[in-house]
Amino acid sequence: MNLIHKGKVKDVYQFDNDTLAFVFSDRISAFDIIMNQVIPHKGKILCKFARFWFENLKMENHMIKLLDDNTMLVKKLEMIPIECVVRGYFYGSLVERYNDPIKTKSNYAKSLLKNNNNLSIASKLISPIFDPTTKSHDHDREISKKNIISSGILSDSDFDFIKQKSLSLYDQISRIVEKAGFIISDVKFEFGFDTNGNIILADSIGPDEFRLWMKSTYQEGKIQDSYDKQILRDWLIQSGFKKTVDELAGFRKKPDPPIIPKNVIDSISQRYILAYEKITGEKY
């Protein structure tokens, strides 16, 4: 197999003319920076989680089969170059964008949340919102329906299709994780066109693509205890690394990744496994 793309988390190989092999690694990234250290068992958990969602969500997807514990064989697609984010709670970058003092007149986040009043961190939105971003190796940015259509990425009808499908998939995932005692705050989906021109679900779905909270510890107005890579983001914020990222972004530079404490690495690994086992009902 020939390596055709090395991503932040997974490596993509050409398997044959019509198929690709996704190899899920133990790498982890945050704020668009790949850390030097790895998370034990992460690649296998992400691969198995992706298989679970592809098998249980009601939408055609590109998965063919697992080749081994961390490798998935998928159909080759013409990928749509946007990340389809659905948010059900006021959290993460949505809060930063909403409160951005520079965007006083043109604040896309505020326009999305115009029907939501008295927002506090981690509050549940009146209804989930579709909040797509560009897809970039460096930094994903919010993008409106108008810009997606005017740039020729999608037609009006195809945009409406992936929006409706994204919201439906979020609802399906929410129902499944709720039975396992979790809340899904937000999730990122990707789609692509197959050889017949149909839009199908692609990439992967797991703790690298969603924020997951335990229902029993959820409390509006506070930073939530996460079962996803938000654990790493929180540590990077508390350690001051995120501030350095933001400061260097103005110069189009990135800092070297810090050394992640062992307890943070262990916590991420353990929580990925726990979330997988509780949601899927399968032993890792």
Secondary structure, 3 states (H helix, E strand, C coil): CEEEEECCCEEEEECCCCEEEEEECCCCEECCEECCCCCCCHHHHHHHHHHHHHHHCCCCECEEEEEECCEEEEECCEECCEEEEEEEECCCHHHHHHCCCCCCCCCHHHHHCCCCCCCCCCCEEEEEEECCEECCCCCCCECCHHHHHHCCCCCHHHHHHHHHHHHHHHHHHHHHHHHCCEEEEEEEEEEEECCCCCEEEECCCCCCCEEEEEHHHCCCCCCCCECCCHHHHHHHHHCCHHHHHHHHHCCCCCCCCCCCCHHHHHHHHHHHHHHHHHHHCCCC
